[in-house]
Amino acid sequence: MRRRRSPARWLAPVAILACAFAIYSVVDHELGSDSKSGGSSSSTTTKTGTTSTTKRKSGKKAKTTYTVKSGDSLSSIASKNGVNVAALQEANPKVDASALHPGQKLKLPR
């Protein structure tokens, strides 16, 4: 008498391959979308945050942003980017200075 094998024996590897393909597709799409954008862009990453600058096709610079990292404050962000704290607050009127959270994007005045 033969024992019937469980479908999980072949479904598990298929599921792993499907997940790997899905992750690869998402990552590849995200990396490819940066190089396919209309203008040129540059990004600078430091220990404390990321500052991104994007050039428009006309040659003018678009708004520059800063990604908040853990431990950042408006004054530290302003001093690192060479801007005034008041100008930083004016450029981000809806941002609560006492409630900054990592990953939040701030506009930098230039």
N, C-alpha and C positions, 0 to 999 in steps of 0.2 A: 504494500500500500504506500502510495506516494503522498507526501505532505505538500499541501498547497502553499506557495510562497506569498508573503504579504506584498501588496502593491507598494508599500513604503520603501521597499528595497530598491525600486527603480524610480519612484517619485521624488525621493530626497535628493539624489544627484541632479535630477532635472530642475528641481526648485532652486538649488544652489546656483546652477548655471544661469537660470532666468534672472535671479537677483544680481549676479555678477554682471550680466549684460545690461540690466537696467541701470545699475550704478555707473558703469562705463559710459552709457549713452548720456546720462545727465551731466557727468563731469566733462565729457568731450564737448557737449553742447555749450556749457558754461565757459570753457576755455576758448572755444571757437568764436563765441559771440563777442569776446573782447577784441579779437583781431579783425573781426568783420565790421566793426562800427564805422560810421561815416567819417569821423575825424580821427586825429591821432590822439592818443592819451598816454599819460605817464602816471605812475603811482610810486610814492615813496613810503616805505614802511619803516617805522622806528620802534623802539621798545615800548613807547608810550602811545603810539597811534599811527594812523594811516592818513596821509594827505594826498588827495588825488586832484590832478589838473587835466582838463580836457580842452583841446584846441578845436575851434570851429573851423569849417572849411574856409571862411573868410579871413582866417588868420588871427582873429580876436580870441582871447582866452575866455572860456566859459567860467561859471562860478567854480570856485575851489572849495572842496569839502574836507572835513576832518572827521575821522571815525573815532569816537570816544573809547578809551581803554580803561581798565580798572584803575582806580586811584586818580583819575583826571579831575581837574576842576577848571572852571572857566578861566581863572587867572593863569593856571599853568598852561592851558591850551593857547591862550593869548600870547604869553611870553615865548612859547616854543615856535609860534608862527609869526612873531613880530607884528602883532596887531594889538590895538587897545581893547581892554575888557568891555568898555562901553560900546565900542563899534561892533564887537562880537555879539553882545546882547541885542543890539539894534538889528543885526543881520539875522538873528534867531529869536524873534519876539515871543514865540510860543514855547520856548525852552525854559524850564525851571532850573535855575543854576544849582539849587540844592538837591535836585533829583536827577542828575546825569547818570545814565546807565551805559555799560559797555555795549558797543555795537551801534550806538546812536550816531546819526550823521549830523554834523553842524556845518553851516555855510560859513566860510571865512571871507570877511570883507577885504577887498583889494583896491 
